[in-house]
Amino acid sequence: MRVVLLFLVLCNVGFFAWAKYLQPEQSGTDARPMTRQIEPERLRIVSPAPRTPPVAPAAAAPPPTAAPPPTAAAAPGAEPPAAPALSIKRPEPIACLEWGSFTLADAPAAAKVIGSLGLGDRMSERRTEEIAGWWVFIAPQSDGRAGAVRKARELRALGVEDYFVVQDDGPNRWAVSLGVFRTEAAARARLDALQAKKVRSAEVGPRETRVPKIWLQMREIDPSLRPRLETTVSRIPGTELRACEAG
């Protein structure tokens, strides 16, 4: 036992001496590195380079918008939806037009003028009273009634039928009236038409009087008919075509 212990002690001493004094130098290590450098005084210790800050990651792109779900296919055997019907807008007829105004004596002749339009029962009369501010007339003659009769005969010879002889007492007794009108413009239009027929003695003047009048009303006039109607009524100057008024 003592021999073994002694042997182990000797082995440890021998290994220590070999490792300390007899082991060859390793090629990869140097016990005195600073003494073996060329010009060691120029050696500089460089501090580590600053670290580049990490680049922030790019913002995440928004998630793609979900596409709308596809339209469900029609069930087998189902009829496709019908296309909407095309609506054709037809022009609405004008409710009512009226033409006038006419005296009781003039109204039948005016109705005959528009008779060619074939309005039938769509035409009617509206009677009213108007305050006439102007009239077209032939002044009373010096021989009174005889002069009025003579002027009436001359008017008929010139083709003028719409007139009447004033017989009421007053300064206009035996004058020949050729029409009473609400406005001076309408009266002058009537005078121009008479002068075109060679009536020379007629004139325009103010006259405040209430007279019965007739408006010819025409209902359900299609817009395509209105130009023909306007052309027809223009044959009688001094008249007016307008929307119907209640009467």
Order of alpha helices (4+ residues) and beta strands (2+ residues): alpha-beta-alpha-beta-alpha-beta-beta-alpha-beta-alpha-beta
